[in-house]
Amino acid sequence: MLDHQTNHRLPPHLQSTYSSVESFMARVSSFPAPPPSPPLPSSTSEQRKVFTLWMKSLVLNGRGCTVYDSTGSIVYRVDNYGSSCSDNVYLMDLGGKIVLNILKKKLAFGKWEGYKWSGGKRQQEAAGAGAWFTVTRPCSSVLFQRSRRRPPSTCEFRSDGGRAMRYRMDDGCGACPGSGKQQHQAAPACCRIVDEASGAVVAEVKGKLTAGGVALGDDVLALTVEPNVDHALIMGMVLVYGLINHTM
């Protein structure tokens, strides 16, 4: 840009153009800076959190789910783009940043691995295990096939402190959306996630009800996560549960 001191040396027919450019640049420089990108959803909370899971994708004709917090804001989403029961699923935030990647092991029956993502790259665990968590579903025996309850799937992972931990997913006897069962008044849990070491329930999924006790539909769920439990880990386990039950 020309210096102010050289303005008097401009030819007369260019002085008006230069003044217009200066005025435009002054307006541009006064515009506020664009807001920074929103941070990733917090992984844990000191309070119990309740999320709403809508088992629909934001993408037209896509498969997946959308997760809302208690204020109605979207915190997570999954888009499989029309492919149900995908072997490669990404949990993203609203802006499309990958939070978690779930892979189904092709040579191991009933096994899924979850990987954290940061800065657009998949993270490897320092312990050398590679995956952040591993979910294993045991083969159903004849005994379980005759009953309504299936054997629980297990999730092995390491806490932030590096301690090996194990969660168990207890099936709620087919009460999940997609099972064809309508839920009334007191919605039964379709999935409970239990800390095997303490026996405490760390998360629970139920059909979501209105204040009057009316079910919102087979594709709307309420996810409750207890304090100091990693939300992304729980979401990963819930997604695997959906893949197991062919609801995604």
C-alpha positions in Angstrom: 0.0 0.0 0.0 1.2 3.5 -0.7 2.4 5.6 2.2 0.4 8.6 3.4 3.4 10.8 2.7 3.3 9.9 -1.0 -0.4 10.7 -1.5 0.4 14.3 -2.5 2.6 13.0 -5.3 -0.1 10.9 -6.9 -1.6 12.1 -10.2 -4.9 13.9 -9.7 -6.9 11.1 -11.4 -5.6 8.5 -8.9 -6.0 10.4 -5.7 -9.8 9.7 -5.5 -9.1 5.9 -6.1 -6.4 5.9 -3.4 -8.8 7.6 -0.9 -11.5 5.0 -1.7 -9.0 2.1 -1.0 -7.9 3.7 2.3 -11.5 4.0 3.4 -12.3 0.4 2.4 -9.2 -1.0 4.3 -10.2 1.0 7.4 -13.6 -0.6 7.4 -12.1 -4.1 6.9 -9.6 -3.6 9.8 -12.4 -2.6 12.1 -14.3 -6.0 11.6 -14.1 -8.3 14.6 -11.8 -11.4 14.3 -13.6 -14.6 13.4 -14.5 -16.7 16.5 -12.2 -19.6 17.3 -13.2 -23.2 16.5 -15.4 -24.7 19.3 -13.5 -27.0 21.6 -14.1 -30.7 21.7 -16.8 -31.9 24.1 -15.5 -32.4 27.6 -14.6 -36.0 28.2 -15.6 -36.1 31.9 -17.8 -34.2 34.4 -18.0 -34.1 38.1 -21.8 -34.2 37.8 -24.1 -36.8 36.3 -24.8 -36.1 32.7 -27.9 -37.0 30.7 -27.7 -37.1 26.9 -30.4 -37.7 24.3 -29.5 -40.1 21.5 -31.5 -39.8 18.3 -30.8 -42.9 16.2 -30.8 -40.9 13.0 -28.0 -39.3 11.0 -27.8 -35.6 10.2 -27.0 -36.6 6.6 -30.0 -37.2 4.4 -30.7 -40.9 3.9 -27.6 -41.7 6.0 -27.3 -44.2 8.9 -25.9 -43.2 12.3 -27.0 -41.2 15.3 -27.0 -37.7 16.8 -26.3 -37.0 20.4 -27.7 -33.9 22.3 -26.8 -32.6 25.8 -29.3 -31.5 28.3 -29.5 -28.0 26.8 -30.4 -29.4 23.3 -27.0 -28.7 21.8 -25.4 -31.3 19.5 -22.2 -32.7 21.1 -21.6 -35.9 19.0 -22.7 -37.3 15.7 -22.1 -40.5 13.7 -22.7 -40.6 9.9 -22.3 -43.9 8.1 -23.6 -42.5 4.8 -26.1 -45.3 4.1 -24.0 -48.2 5.3 -25.6 -50.0 8.2 -23.4 -52.0 10.6 -20.3 -50.5 9.3 -16.9 -52.0 10.2 -15.4 -48.5 10.5 -17.3 -45.9 12.5 -16.3 -42.4 13.4 -17.6 -40.5 16.4 -17.4 -36.8 15.6 -18.3 -33.5 17.2 -20.8 -31.1 15.6 -18.0 -29.5 13.5 -16.9 -32.9 12.1 -13.8 -33.3 14.1 -13.1 -37.0 14.8 -13.2 -37.8 18.5 -13.2 -41.6 18.3 -12.8 -44.3 15.7 -14.3 -47.8 16.1 -13.0 -50.7 14.0 -14.4 -54.2 13.8 -11.6 -56.8 13.8 -12.1 -58.9 10.6 -10.2 -61.9 11.8 -11.6 -62.0 15.3 -15.3 -62.8 15.8 -17.2 -60.3 17.9 -14.4 -57.9 18.6 -14.2 -54.1 18.2 -11.4 -51.7 18.9 -11.7 -48.0 19.7 -9.0 -45.4 19.0 -8.8 -41.8 20.2 -8.2 -39.0 17.7 -6.5 -35.7 18.3 -5.5 -33.0 15.8 -6.8 -35.0 12.9 -4.7 -38.1 13.7 -5.3 -41.4 15.4 -3.6 -41.7 18.7 -1.7 -44.8 19.9 -1.8 -45.7 23.5 1.5 -45.4 25.4 1.1 -48.8 26.9 1.7 -50.3 23.5 -1.7 -51.9 23.2 -2.5 -49.7 20.2 -6.3 -49.4 20.8 -7.7 -47.3 23.6 -10.4 -49.9 24.4 -11.4 -53.3 23.1 -15.0 -54.6 23.2 -15.5 -58.4 23.0 -18.8 -60.1 22.6 -18.8 -63.8 23.7 -20.4 -66.4 21.3 -24.0 -67.1 22.3 -24.5 -70.7 23.5 -27.6 -72.8 23.0 -28.6 -71.9 26.5 -28.5 -68.2 25.8 -30.3 -68.6 22.5 -33.2 -70.2 24.3 -33.4 -67.4 26.8 -34.2 -63.7 26.3 -30.9 -62.6 27.9 -27.7 -62.7 26.0 -24.2 -63.0 27.6 -22.7 -59.6 28.4 -20.1 -58.0 26.3 -16.9 -56.7 28.0 -14.8 -53.6 27.4 -11.2 -53.5 28.5 -9.3 -50.2 28.6 -6.8 -48.1 30.5 -7.7 -45.2 32.7 -5.9 -41.8 32.4 -3.7 -43.1 35.1 -2.7 -46.1 33.1 -4.7 -48.6 35.3 -6.2 -51.5 33.4 -10.0 -51.5 33.8 -12.9 -53.6 32.7 -16.5 -52.6 32.0 -19.4 -54.9 31.3 -22.4 -54.2 29.1 -25.5 -55.9 30.4 -28.3 -56.3 27.9 -31.7 -55.2 28.8 -33.7 -58.1 27.3 -34.3 -56.5 24.0 -35.8 -53.3 25.2 -33.6 -51.2 22.8 -35.1 -49.2 19.9 -35.5 -51.4 16.9 -36.6 -54.4 18.9 -40.2 -53.7 18.0 -41.3 -53.2 21.6 -43.0 -50.0 22.6 -42.1 -48.6 26.0 -44.7 -47.1 28.3 -44.6 -45.3 31.7 -41.4 -46.8 33.1 -38.9 -47.4 30.3 -36.7 -50.4 31.0 -33.0 -50.1 30.5 -31.9 -51.5 27.2 -28.2 -51.4 28.3 -26.3 -51.0 31.5 -22.6 -50.4 31.6 -21.1 -51.8 34.9 -17.6 -51.4 36.4 -16.7 -55.1 37.0 -14.3 -54.1 39.8 -16.9 -52.3 42.0 -20.1 -53.5 40.5 -21.3 -49.9 40.1 -23.4 -48.9 37.2 -21.4 -46.2 35.4 -23.9 -45.6 32.5 -27.4 -46.6 31.4 -29.4 -46.3 28.2 -33.2 -46.2 28.3 -36.0 -45.3 25.9 -36.6 -41.5 26.4 -40.0 -40.5 27.8 -41.8 -37.2 28.0 -42.6 -35.6 31.3 -46.0 -37.4 31.1 -44.4 -40.8 30.7 -45.1 -41.1 26.9 -42.4 -42.8 24.8 -40.8 -40.5 22.2 -40.3 -43.4 19.8 -38.1 -46.4 19.1 -35.3 -44.2 17.8 -35.0 -41.8 20.8 -32.9 -42.8 23.8 -31.8 -41.3 27.1 -28.1 -42.0 28.1 -27.2 -41.3 31.7 -23.5 -41.1 32.5 -22.3 -41.1 36.1 -19.7 -38.5 37.4 -16.1 -38.8 36.5 -16.8 -41.4 33.7 -15.3 -40.7 30.3 -18.1 -39.7 28.0 -16.3 -40.6 24.8 -15.6 -44.1 26.2 -19.2 -44.6 27.0 -20.3 -43.4 23.6 -17.9 -45.8 22.0 -19.4 -48.7 24.0 -22.9 -47.6 23.1 -22.0 -47.4 19.4 -20.6 -50.9 19.6 -23.8 -52.1 21.3 -25.8 -50.5 18.4 -23.6 -52.3 15.9 -24.0 -55.6 17.7 -27.8 -55.2 17.7 -28.0 -53.9 14.1 -29.6 -50.6 15.1 -27.0 -48.5 13.3 
